[in-house]
């Protein structure tokens, strides 16, 4: 287990290419914006389906 962790850290130091801070920040903003938009779209669809189901059951039961 210790060897695995040691080799993982060595690979991160030697073989992984890291983005510069500016590019990473820009990508973080893009991910945050799309996450918010996706959450709003999911909320909208959920609200719409909730209203449709409520309307359906009010007409069937009521």
MODELLER restraints for C-alpha pairs under 7 A, 6 or more apart:
rsr = mdl.restraints
at = mdl.atoms
